[in-house]
């Protein structure tokens, strides 16, 4: 069941999303060669305490951290570790979410670590652009398939592939609500978008093929061919005349 939010509830979600947006502004300068993903986890712990919010991920279905930190061929759900140190030329995806006043905020970005190669640079640009293209389809009267198809078309036109096994989602009082939001699909199908719907749109894009697998830790998703992967996400609300992005400061 898709839960439509009232204007008051969307305003609460906007405030939650603003906290998430500030986190990414503050963490960006820390992502330098030599930093460990555990260092970033400790920063997130301090940030959460400082802002008086609750972690969305830590404890969720047994997950042990505030952040998902995924390096290079890791698609999503990488677990922060003292042993995972980023190097010059890596790409690092960070997924972060919080709960404020009973509502969730959720976003993800993939960062270059120092200078990155041509393929990695293109992968970041294409993935971020596909998120913008998908968000551009969010308006009353469109179908969810219009969003999914726009992401897929944008990515595949550049020779990359969209992950099929993991998708975006509705969001609100729960981290994951209906509907699921694939990054592939057909235009004109799926639920009709209406004002008050709140969606976490999150393209996961591979430089190689789309198949993925889960590592032995039960969480970390990697590309099957070990090509690099990027991930960008925003929480958005459908408005009367289009949409607004909630996960920015």
DOLO-22743 format. One record per residue: x negated, y, z of N, C-alpha, C in turn. Coordinates in steps of 0.05 Angstrom, whole numbers, plus 5000, padded with zeros to 4 digits. Layout:
BEGIN
XYZXYZXYZ...
END
This chain:
BEGIN
498349765000500050005000498250255000498750434981497250684979498450884999496850995016497751185036497251465027499351625024499151895015498852075040496952255039496352425062497852695060498452805084499653065085497453275082498253525076496153745074494553765100495853725123494353745149492353515151493153275143491253055144488953085124489453205101487353255082485453465093486453655107484653855120482853725140483953535156482253395175480153235160480953105138478952955122476853135110477653375103475653575092473653635113474453665138472553725160470753495165471753255163470053015166468052995143469053045119467353045095465153255096465753485108463753695110461353605127461953445148459753345164457953155147459252995131457652815114456052975094457253185082455753355064453353485077453553575102451353695116449153485121449953235127447953035131446153005106447252995083445652965059443953215054444853445060443253685058440753665076441153565101439053555120437153325116438153105105436352865102434652895077435553035057434153055031431153125034430453335050427553405052425853185066427152995079425652785093424752555075425952545051425552315034423052355018420752275030418152315019416652045020414652015003413051765004411951715032412251475042411151395068413251385090415651495086417651475107419051205105419751095128421150845129424150895130425650695121428550725123429450725152427850615170428550625199428250915209426251065199425951345207428551495199429651435176432051565167434451485184434451225192436551135210436451285237434051325248433851475273434751765269434151885246435152155241438252155240439451955227442351935227443551905254442151755271443151715299443251985314441052145311441052405323443052595311443452585285445352755271448152695281448852445283451552365293452052465321450052435339450352535366450652835367449052965351449053265351451653375341453053235323455553325312458053225325457653055346459952955361461852785346460852625327462552455311461752165315463251985303462751695306461851585279459951395281459051255257461251095244461351115217463350955203462450665198459850635196458750375187457850195210456550315230455350145252457550005267457449735267459449575279461649485260461749595236463849525217463249245206464949055212464648775203461948665210460848765233458348665243455848805232456249015216453949155206452449295228449849315227448249395250447149685249447749835229446450095226448450315218447550565221449150795212449050835182446750765170446250805142446150545127446750555101445950355082443750485065441350355065439050465051438050255031438350315005437850114984435750224966433650074962431250154947431050004921430750154899430150054873432249854863431649594863433549394853435849334872435749444897437849414916440149594908442549484905444849634895446149784918447049644938448449754961447849584986448449695009448449545035445749455045443649585035440949535046440849625075439649455092439549505121436949655128437149885142434650025150432749845166430149885161428149715174425549875176424049825197421349935200419449835178420049605167418349485147418949595119421149735115421949835089420950125086418750165074417450435070417650505041418550745035418850825007416250934997415750884971413250964958413751154935411751294927411951464904413051314880415151424867416351294844418751124850419251064876421650914883424151084880426450954879428951094883430450974907431651144922432951064948435851164949437650964951440451024955441051034985442451244993443451265021446451295020447751115034450751125038451151185067452851395073453251485100456251565104457351495127460051565133460451615162462451775169463051835197466051835201466851835226469651865234469852125251471652295244472152545259475152585262476052605286478852655292480652445279479652195278481151965269481151915239479652075224479452045195476552005186476251855164473651785154472651985133470052025133468652155110466551965100466051955074464351755062463051865037460451835034459151925010456551775007455451784983452851654977451351814956448751804958446951934938444551764934443351774910440851644905438751854899436451824913434352034912431851924899430452084883427852004874425852054897423851874899421751904919419252004904418752264906416552384891417352384861415352344844415852334815416752054807418852034791419851774782419551754752419551494743419151444714421551524698421151524671423251614653425851454656425751194658428151034661429551094687428051114709429251164735430551444735429151634723430251904722432851914706432951774684435351754668437551614683436851404697438851254713440251434733438651594748439751774768441651974754440752094732442352294719444952174708444751944695447151824684449151744705448151634727449951544749451351784762449851994767451052224780453052354760452452364735454252474715456752304712456552044714458851864712460751914736459751984759461452054782462952304775461652504764462952754757465152714736464552544717466452484696468852334707468452144725470652014738472352204754471152374770472652574786474252754767473152814744474552984725477152864715477552604718480052474710482152464733481352564756483152554780485052784779487552734772489552944772492352804770494352944781497052814781497952734753499052494751500052394726498152204712495552234717493652044706493851784720492751574709492751304721489951254732489851074751487251004763485450884741486550744722484950644700483550854684484651104683483351324669480751394683480751384709478251434724476251224719477050974722475250744718474050744690475750774670474850774642472950994636473451234648471651464643468851404654468651284677466051214688464651014670466050804663464950594646463950704619465550864606464850974581462351154583462251314604460051494608457451344611457551124627455150964633454250804609456150664597455350474576454450624550455450874547454551024524451551094526450451074550447551134554445950874556447150644551445750394551445350264578446750364599446550244625449150074630449349954653451649784660452749854687455449814690456749864716457149594730456649604756457049374773459949294774460549044771463348944771464248834798462448744814463148594839463748774862463049034861463549224883464749474871466649594886468349804875468850024895469850244886470750454904473450384917474550574932476750504949478250744959480750694967482250904982480950935009481451165022480151225048482051415063481851405089483551575106483051515136485151405149484751315176483151055178482950915155481250685153479050745132476750615135474650655116475350555089476650325088477550205063480550175062481850325045484750305041485250235012487750175006488550154978488550434966487950454940487450234920484450184918483749954907481049914898480650074872478150174869477550344846475050234831475550054812473349944796472050174780469550124772468050304755468150214726470150054720470649954693473649914690474649934666477549884662478650004637481250014635482650124612484250364619484350554601485950794606488950724605490450884620493350854619494450624636492850494652493750274669493150334698494350184716493850224744495750424757495550454783497250644798497150924787499351064787499451344778498451514801496651704795495551884815497652094822497752144848499652344858498452514881499352754884498152924905498252784932496052814947495852694974494352434974493852314951492152074951489252154956487851994972485052054978483351804970481251854955479751644941476751684946475351454950472451454950471551334923470651504905469851424879466751384880465751144871462951094875461750914853460851044831459550884811456950754822456650504816454150354821453150264793450850354785449950324757447250194757446949994739444449844736443049924710440349924711438849984687438949744669439349504679439549254664442349154662442648894666445348774666446948834691449648784689451348854712451448634734450748384729450948184751449148244775450248184798448848234824448947984841447347984863447447774882446847884910447747734930447347824958444947664970443147804983440847674994441547515020439547385030439947205053440947345078440447615080441347755104444347785105445747705083448647725082449747995075448048195071448948465065447748585040445148575037443748715016444448594989445548774972446348694944444148784926443148604908441048674889441948604861440748734842441248654814440048384809441548214794440547944789438047944773437848134754435348144737433248324750433748424774431848594789431248854775433048944757432849214747433749414768432949664765433649864785436649934783437650034806440450104808440750364823442750524816443350774829446250784838446850954858449550954870450051244879452351354870453251614879456151584886457051734907459851714917460751984928463252044923464652264936467352174945468252294967471052264975472652504963474852444950476452654937479352634945480752854942483652854947485052954921487152814914488852904891490453144900490453364885491953604892494153644871495753844875497853904856496853964828494454084826493454164800490854034792490053814806487653684799486553524823484253594832483153464856481153644870480453584894478353724908476453514920473853584921471853404933471753464963472153264979472153295008469453265021467653115008465153035021462853225014463353495016461353695013461553895036459254015043459254195066460354465059
END
